[in-house]
Amino acid sequence: MGGFSAGKYVTDNFRLELEATRRSGYDYDSTVFLTQAHVDDNIVQTNYNAKLNTRSLFINGFYDFRSFSLGYTSIKPYLGGGIGVSRNKMDDV
């Protein structure tokens, strides 16, 4: 997996971020057991395998609240959300 993010403060408390990621090298591996009752009640094992690749692009927004101290640690809570698109490609099964 690899990706990058770049962001900018729009106001003192609000920031936007553009995020892009790429994931590859994932494998889809499944074993399915099928029953052929109409033949002779034997159970047949079938394996399905494929490679998966994903590319995503997101726009995220964050609202930063006022910082406060807890002991010697400064804490700055924030609220975030985003919207994006993802393209998933799977090789032949």
N, C-alpha and C positions, 0 to 999 in steps of 0.2 A: 504494500500500500504506500502511496505517496500523495502528497498534496501541498498546497500552499494557501495562505490566507493573508490578505492585506486589508487594513482598516484605516479609518479616519474619524476623528471626533468632529461631529457636526455642530454640537454645542458643548458646553462644559460637562453636561451630564448624559448626552446621547451620542452614540457612535455607531457607524455602519461598517460592515465587513463583507468582503467578497471572498468566498471560499471555493476552491476547486480540488477535487480528489480523484484519484484513479486507483482502482483495486484490480489486481489480476493474479492469476495463479491459483484461484480457488477451484476446487473440484466438486462437482455434484456427483455423489456416489450413493446409489440406492439399491437395495435388494427388495424385490417384491415376490411374494409367494402367491401363486395362482393355483386355484383348484379347478381341475378339469373333471367335473362330476359327470359330464355326459360321456366321457371315455371310459375311465376305470378308477375313478376316485384317487388318482395320483396327484401329489402336490409337486408343482413345477416351480423351480427357483429361477428368477430372471433378474439380471443385473443391468442397471442403467448408469452410465457414466458420461460426464460432459465437463468441459472447461467453462468457467464463468469469468466475465470481465465486466467491470462497472466503472462508469464515469459520472461524476456528479458536479453540479454547480449550484451554489447557494448564495443568497443575500441574507445576511443576518443583521439584526438590530439589537442594541444593548442600551439599557438605561441604568446608569450608575447612581446609587443612592449615596448619601453622606457617609463618610468614614467615621468609625468610632473605635475606641481602644478597649481591649479586653486584656487587662494586665499590661504586659509589655508588647502586646501584639496589636497591630493596626488591622482592622477588618473593613473591607469595602464591599457591601452587598450589591448585587446587580440583578436585573431581570432581562432575560434575553429570549429572542424568538427569531425564526427565519422561515424563508420559503425558497424552494429550489426545484431542480429537475434532475432526474437520474436516468441514465441510459444503461440498461443491463443487456449484455449479449451472452448468449449461451450457444456453444457449439452443438453440433448434431449429437443427439442422445443415442 
